[in-house]
Amino acid sequence: MRRLLLPLFLVLVAVGCVVGAVKADAGGETAEASADIQSPITPVLSARRVPDHITEDIADRRLTTALTDVVSAAPTDTCLVVDAGGRPIIAQRASEALIPASNEKLLVAAAALEELGPRFRYTTSVRSRNQPSGQGVIDGDLWLVGGGDPVLSTRRYARTSDRQGQAHTPLETLADRVAAAGVTEVRGQVLGDESRYDSARYVDAWPSRFIDQNQTGPLSALSVNDGYVDFQEVELTDLNVPATDPTRHAAEVFVALLGQRGVRVTGGAGVGTAPAQGPVIAEIESAPLRDIVAQFLTWSENQTAETVLKEVGFARSGQGSTAAGAAAVEEILTEAGFDLTGSDVVDGSGLAGSNRVTCGLLHAVLSDAGVGSPLVRGLAVAGRSGTLGELATQFANLPDFSGTPIEGRLRAKTGSLNEVRALSGVVTVPEGDDLTFSLVVNEDYISAAGDAVRYNAALAMANYPQRPNLDQVAPRPLDG
């Protein structure tokens, strides 16, 4: 019994000291002056001898207060979860399922990296029934077989946008390789093969306006230039012209590229499924998945996210469809230990208003991945890149953090629909623990107050950690 008394006494003393130090912070200079008069010497067991722990607690509570004020001015359907190095700061309606908009892409990215691996590469191949003859003639059809590569494009298309240049697979290189394999003539057609995925071009749950606005081109396992037959030389996607049949279009583009390299195709382009057996004439791999994920997170690319979702479905069940991919994402995240209660994955882009996600889930996925992960490193940087870059934020519904204290320190996924504003990511803290957060705001139609929440929450986190003056809590020197 006597052995227990001393530890218990020390605990009580320590608790009392912490309480006293916290009161000193609340009391400001008056408390400090009083302490100077009454206690010129710091006791050995004083909490002032561990000032970092005290100031950390005070900084956390100050951030909690600031974020609580932000949430109190926000629309009712607002969730916010923040932690500092794993320490909870605020969890406002963390388990309430809301419409996430493009924050949905975080779940797709996390599941894809888990299921396929960050080094996974898509492969697009060219096949035939027989090897070319000694004169380089293929007597029959040639198949351009899609492997689901969402960034397969021509160099001309890649030049229309910085985002395309980040990770794209040049179709010209595949044509070069066919020519290098000795092929001089194809006595048949070049047939596009999209059989890896289904042939659904868009998601049924999307409002028609998203198709009219070219929020994505038509979906396919074989698509070049995002399925656009005509596109602007600058990034004005609403003026692009989508292909009626993106698979045939890809074959047509490939026939033209072969012709430019002296490979004659007598039968033109078409659509068909490649034979199970037959030689591979040439193939090309995409950039690794981690780079493709970074591109669609940084720039919030809807079509790439949807295609990646289908690949996750194909890998998990052999079905390359939106429904299979959505089910696979839920399975993968559940198996990884995440709580998906209330959540419902419907698509990969977040365009469907029927998606439901909790801030708790979004936060957990980011927290589990960690700051150095492909998931977090792939996010846009405030004032620097993607949907948080200086150029992108000139458009409506995107917060502009250029010139603010959060610039360069915030990595996050934005999300905007008529009824949604979302922001989830990480804030680096030079002298403290990094903040991981998720914020989602829902209204029937986003008001000015709803639109301001992302900006105000980010700036509140930019001020972390607001610590008290160390003189208030640090050990005091002996008097004289």
C-alpha positions in Angstrom: 0.0 0.0 0.0 2.8 2.4 0.9 4.4 1.8 -2.6 1.2 3.1 -4.2 1.0 6.3 -2.1 4.1 8.0 -3.5 3.2 7.6 -7.2 -0.4 8.7 -6.5 0.9 11.8 -4.7 3.2 12.7 -7.6 0.3 12.3 -10.1 -1.8 14.6 -8.0 0.9 17.2 -7.8 1.5 17.1 -11.5 -2.2 17.5 -12.3 -2.4 20.4 -10.0 0.6 22.0 -11.6 -0.8 21.6 -15.2 -4.1 23.2 -14.1 -2.2 26.1 -12.6 -0.2 26.6 -15.7 -3.3 26.6 -17.9 -5.0 29.1 -15.6 -1.9 31.3 -15.9 -2.3 31.3 -19.7 -5.9 32.4 -19.3 -5.0 35.1 -16.8 -2.4 36.7 -19.0 0.1 39.2 -17.6 -1.7 39.5 -14.3 -1.2 35.8 -13.5 2.4 36.1 -14.5 3.0 39.0 -12.3 1.3 37.3 -9.4 3.4 34.2 -9.9 6.6 36.3 -9.9 5.8 37.8 -6.5 4.6 34.6 -4.8 6.9 32.0 -6.2 10.3 33.2 -7.4 11.6 29.6 -7.5 10.1 26.8 -9.7 9.5 23.6 -7.7 11.1 20.5 -8.9 7.7 18.8 -9.6 6.3 21.9 -11.4 4.6 21.4 -14.8 6.6 24.5 -15.9 9.6 22.1 -16.2 7.9 20.5 -19.2 6.7 23.7 -21.1 6.4 22.0 -24.5 3.6 19.7 -23.3 1.7 22.7 -21.8 2.1 25.0 -24.8 1.1 22.1 -27.1 -2.1 21.7 -25.1 -2.8 25.4 -25.2 -2.1 25.6 -28.9 -4.5 22.7 -29.6 -7.3 24.3 -27.5 -6.8 27.6 -29.3 -7.2 25.9 -32.7 -10.2 24.0 -31.5 -11.8 27.3 -30.5 -11.0 29.0 -33.8 -12.4 26.0 -35.8 -15.5 25.9 -33.6 -16.1 29.5 -34.5 -15.8 28.7 -38.2 -18.2 25.8 -38.0 -20.7 27.8 -36.0 -20.9 30.3 -38.9 -21.3 27.5 -41.4 -24.4 25.9 -42.8 -26.0 23.2 -40.7 -24.9 20.3 -42.9 -21.2 20.8 -42.3 -18.7 18.2 -41.0 -15.2 18.9 -40.0 -12.5 16.5 -38.5 -9.0 17.8 -37.6 -6.1 16.2 -35.8 -2.6 17.4 -35.0 -0.1 14.5 -35.1 -2.9 12.1 -34.2 -4.3 14.3 -31.3 -7.9 15.1 -31.9 -8.6 18.8 -32.4 -12.2 18.8 -33.5 -14.7 16.2 -34.7 -17.9 18.1 -35.8 -20.6 15.7 -37.2 -17.8 13.3 -38.2 -20.1 10.3 -38.8 -22.7 12.2 -40.8 -22.7 11.0 -44.4 -22.7 14.0 -46.8 -22.3 14.5 -50.6 -18.5 14.7 -51.1 -18.2 16.1 -54.6 -14.7 15.5 -55.9 -13.5 14.4 -52.4 -14.9 11.1 -53.6 -11.6 10.8 -55.7 -9.7 10.3 -52.4 -11.5 7.0 -51.8 -10.9 5.8 -55.3 -7.2 6.8 -55.2 -6.7 5.1 -51.9 -8.4 1.9 -53.0 -6.6 1.8 -56.3 -3.2 2.3 -54.7 -4.1 -0.5 -52.2 -5.4 -3.0 -54.8 -3.2 -2.3 -57.8 -0.1 -0.8 -56.1 1.6 2.5 -56.8 3.9 0.9 -59.5 1.1 -0.5 -61.5 1.2 0.5 -65.2 -1.5 0.2 -67.9 -0.5 -1.6 -71.1 -1.8 -0.8 -74.6 -0.8 -3.4 -77.2 -0.9 -4.1 -80.9 -1.7 -7.7 -81.9 -2.2 -9.7 -85.0 -3.1 -13.3 -85.9 0.3 -13.9 -87.5 3.8 -12.4 -87.5 4.6 -10.0 -90.4 6.1 -11.6 -93.5 9.7 -11.0 -94.5 8.5 -8.0 -96.4 6.8 -6.6 -93.3 3.3 -7.4 -94.5 0.6 -8.4 -92.1 -1.9 -10.5 -94.0 -5.0 -9.7 -92.1 -6.2 -7.4 -89.4 -4.3 -5.6 -86.7 -5.8 -5.0 -83.2 -5.2 -2.0 -81.0 -6.0 -3.5 -77.6 -7.0 -1.1 -74.9 -5.6 -1.8 -71.4 -7.7 1.0 -69.8 -4.9 3.6 -69.9 -6.7 6.9 -69.0 -3.9 9.1 -70.2 -3.3 7.7 -73.7 -3.0 10.7 -76.0 -1.3 12.3 -78.9 1.4 14.8 -78.2 -0.7 17.6 -79.7 -3.5 16.9 -77.1 -1.0 16.7 -74.3 0.2 20.2 -75.1 -3.2 21.7 -74.6 -2.9 21.5 -70.8 -0.3 21.4 -68.1 -2.2 18.5 -66.5 -1.8 16.3 -69.6 1.9 16.8 -69.5 2.2 15.6 -66.0 1.5 11.9 -67.0 0.5 11.0 -70.5 1.2 8.0 -72.7 2.1 9.1 -76.3 0.3 7.1 -78.9 3.0 8.2 -81.4 5.5 6.1 -79.5 3.4 2.9 -80.0 3.1 3.7 -83.8 6.9 4.1 -83.8 7.3 0.7 -82.3 5.1 -1.0 -84.8 7.2 0.5 -87.6 10.4 -0.5 -85.7 9.0 -4.1 -85.6 9.4 -4.1 -89.4 5.7 -3.7 -90.3 5.3 -1.9 -93.6 1.7 -2.9 -94.6 -1.5 -4.1 -93.0 -3.7 -6.0 -95.5 -6.8 -5.6 -93.4 -8.2 -3.2 -90.8 -6.9 -1.7 -87.5 -9.5 -2.8 -85.0 -9.9 -1.1 -81.7 -10.5 -3.5 -78.8 -12.2 -2.1 -75.7 -13.3 -5.5 -74.2 -11.4 -5.0 -71.0 -14.2 -2.8 -69.7 -17.9 -2.4 -70.5 -19.1 0.0 -73.2 -21.0 2.5 -70.9 -19.9 5.9 -71.9 -21.2 7.9 -69.0 -22.5 7.2 -65.5 -26.3 6.9 -65.3 -26.4 8.7 -61.9 -25.0 11.9 -63.4 -27.1 14.9 -64.3 -27.1 15.4 -68.1 -25.5 18.9 -67.7 -22.2 17.3 -66.8 -22.2 15.5 -70.1 -23.1 18.6 -72.0 -20.4 20.5 -70.2 -17.8 17.9 -71.1 -17.0 17.2 -67.4 -15.7 14.0 -68.9 -15.3 12.6 -72.4 -16.9 9.2 -73.2 -15.5 6.3 -71.1 -13.8 3.3 -72.7 -10.9 0.8 -72.1 -9.5 2.2 -75.3 -9.7 5.9 -75.6 -7.2 8.5 -76.9 -7.3 12.2 -76.1 -10.0 11.6 -73.5 -12.3 10.5 -76.3 -12.4 13.9 -78.1 -12.4 13.9 -81.9 -11.8 17.7 -81.9 -10.3 19.8 -79.1 -9.1 23.3 -78.4 -5.4 24.1 -78.4 -6.0 25.8 -75.1 -7.8 24.3 -72.1 -11.4 25.0 -72.9 -12.9 21.6 -72.5 -16.5 22.8 -72.9 -15.7 23.4 -76.6 -14.3 20.0 -77.2 -16.2 17.5 -79.4 -16.6 14.0 -77.9 -16.4 10.9 -80.1 -19.6 9.0 -80.7 -17.5 5.8 -80.5 -14.2 6.5 -78.7 -12.8 3.0 -79.5 -13.2 3.5 -83.3 -11.8 7.0 -82.9 -8.7 5.6 -81.2 -8.2 3.1 -84.1 -8.7 5.9 -86.7 -6.0 8.1 -85.0 -3.7 5.1 -84.8 -4.2 4.4 -88.6 -3.2 8.0 -89.3 -0.1 7.8 -87.1 1.0 4.6 -88.8 0.5 6.2 -92.2 2.8 9.1 -91.2 5.5 6.4 -90.5 5.2 4.7 -93.8 2.9 1.8 -92.6 0.1 1.3 -95.1 -3.3 0.1 -93.8 -5.5 -1.1 -96.6 -8.8 -1.6 -94.7 -9.0 1.5 -92.5 -10.2 1.5 -88.9 -12.9 -0.4 -87.1 -13.9 -2.1 -83.8 -13.4 -5.7 -82.8 -12.1 -8.1 -80.2 -8.6 -9.4 -80.6 -8.1 -13.2 -80.8 -7.0 -14.9 -77.6 -3.9 -16.2 -79.3 -1.6 -14.2 -81.5 1.6 -12.4 -81.4 2.1 -9.0 -79.8 3.6 -6.7 -82.4 4.3 -3.8 -80.1 3.1 -2.4 -76.8 3.5 0.7 -74.5 3.1 1.1 -70.8 1.7 4.1 -69.0 3.4 6.1 -66.2 3.1 4.3 -62.8 -0.2 4.6 -61.1 1.1 6.9 -58.4 1.8 9.5 -61.1 -1.7 9.0 -62.7 -3.3 9.3 -59.3 -1.4 12.5 -58.6 -2.6 13.9 -61.8 -6.2 13.2 -61.3 -6.1 14.4 -57.7 -4.1 17.5 -58.4 -6.3 18.6 -61.3 -9.5 16.8 -60.2 -9.7 14.9 -63.5 -13.1 13.3 -63.7 -12.6 11.0 -66.6 -9.3 9.6 -65.3 -10.9 8.9 -61.9 -13.8 7.0 -63.6 -11.4 4.9 -65.7 -9.3 4.1 -62.7 -12.5 3.0 -60.9 -13.3 0.6 -63.6 -9.8 -0.9 -63.4 -10.2 -1.4 -59.7 -13.4 -3.3 -60.5 -11.7 -5.3 -63.2 -8.8 -6.2 -60.8 -11.1 -7.2 -58.0 -13.9 -9.1 -59.9 -13.0 -9.3 -63.6 -15.8 -6.7 -64.3 -14.6 -3.4 -65.7 -17.7 -1.4 -64.9 -18.6 1.6 -62.7 -20.8 -0.5 -60.4 -18.1 -3.2 -60.0 -15.5 -0.5 -59.3 -17.7 1.2 -56.7 -18.3 -2.1 -55.0 -14.7 -2.9 -55.0 -13.7 0.4 -53.5 -16.0 -0.2 -50.6 -14.7 -3.8 -50.2 -11.0 -2.7 -50.3 -11.4 0.1 -47.8 -13.5 -2.1 -45.4 -10.8 -4.8 -45.6 -8.2 -2.2 -44.8 -10.1 -1.4 -41.6 -11.9 1.8 -42.4 -15.5 2.4 -41.2 -17.8 2.9 -44.1 -21.0 3.2 -42.1 -23.3 5.5 -43.9 -21.0 5.9 -46.9 -22.1 4.9 -50.4 -19.6 4.9 -53.4 -21.5 5.5 -56.6 -18.9 6.7 -59.1 -15.2 7.6 -59.2 -15.3 11.3 -59.9 -17.8 12.5 -57.3 -20.2 14.0 -60.0 -23.1 11.8 -58.8 -25.1 13.6 -56.2 -26.0 10.2 -54.7 -22.5 9.6 -53.4 -22.3 9.7 -49.6 -19.1 9.9 -47.5 -18.4 10.9 -43.9 -15.7 13.4 -42.9 -14.5 10.7 -40.5 -13.8 8.3 -43.4 -12.1 10.9 -45.6 -9.9 12.0 -42.6 -9.1 8.4 -41.7 -8.0 7.6 -45.3 -5.6 10.6 -45.3 -4.3 10.0 -41.8 -3.6 6.3 -42.5 -1.8 7.2 -45.8 0.5 9.7 -44.1 2.2 12.8 -45.4 4.8 11.1 -47.5 2.4 8.7 -49.2 1.5 8.8 -53.0 -2.0 9.8 -51.9 -1.1 12.9 -50.0 1.9 13.9 -52.2 -0.5 13.8 -55.2 -2.8 16.5 -53.8 -2.9 20.1 -55.1 -0.7 22.6 -53.2 -2.3 25.9 -52.1 -1.2 28.8 -54.4 1.1 26.5 -56.4 -0.6 23.7 -58.3 -3.8 22.1 -59.7 -7.2 23.2 -58.4 -5.4 25.2 -55.7 -3.0 26.9 -58.1 -3.1 30.6 -59.0 -4.6 30.0 -62.5 -7.2 27.5 -61.4 -8.5 29.6 -58.6 -9.5 32.4 -61.0 -12.5 30.2 -61.9 -15.6 30.1 -59.7 -16.0 27.9 -56.6 -12.3 27.4 -55.8 -10.6 29.1 -52.8 -7.6 31.3 -53.7 -4.9 30.9 -51.0 -2.2 32.8 -53.0 -0.4 35.3 -50.8 -1.9 33.9 -47.6 -0.1 32.2 -44.7 -1.4 28.8 -45.9 0.2 29.1 -49.4 2.7 26.3 -50.0 1.8 24.5 -46.7 -1.7 23.1 -47.6 -2.0 20.0 -49.7 -5.7 19.2 -50.3 -8.4 17.8 -52.6 -11.0 20.3 -53.5 -14.7 19.5 -54.2 -17.4 21.7 -55.7 -20.9 21.1 -56.8 -23.9 23.4 -56.7 -24.8 21.9 -53.4 -21.3 21.0 -52.1 -18.0 22.6 -51.0 -15.3 20.3 -49.7 -11.6 20.4 -48.8 -9.6 17.5 -47.3 -5.9 17.3 -46.9 -2.8 18.1 -44.8 -1.3 21.3 -43.5 2.4 21.2 -42.8 3.4 22.9 -39.5 7.1 24.0 -39.4 7.2 24.1 -35.6 4.7 21.5 -34.5 2.7 18.5 -35.6 1.1 18.5 -39.1 -2.6 18.8 -39.3 -4.8 16.3 -41.1 -8.3 17.4 -41.9 -11.5 16.8 -43.8 -14.2 19.4 -44.4 -17.5 19.0 -46.3 -20.3 21.5 -46.6 -23.8 20.7 -48.0 -26.6 23.1 -48.8 -29.5 23.0 -51.2 -27.6 25.6 -53.1 -24.3 26.8 -51.6 -24.6 30.2 -50.1 -21.9 32.9 -49.5 -21.5 31.5 -46.0 -21.1 28.0 -47.2 -18.6 29.1 -49.8 -16.5 30.8 -47.2 -16.0 27.9 -44.9 -13.1 26.3 -46.7 -11.2 29.5 -46.8 -11.8 30.4 -43.2 -11.0 26.9 -41.9 -7.7 26.8 -43.8 -6.6 30.2 -42.5 -7.5 29.1 -39.0 -5.2 26.1 -39.4 -2.5 28.3 -40.9 -2.2 30.1 -37.6 -1.4 26.8 -35.7 0.3 26.5 -33.4 -0.5 29.7 -31.4 1.6 29.0 -28.3 1.7 31.2 -25.2 5.0 33.0 -24.4 7.4 30.4 -22.9 8.2 32.9 -20.1 4.7 32.2 -18.8 5.3 28.4 -18.4 9.1 27.8 -18.6 11.1 27.1 -15.4 12.0 30.2 -13.5 15.6 30.9 -12.4 16.5 31.0 -8.7 16.2 34.5 -7.2 19.6 36.0 -6.6 
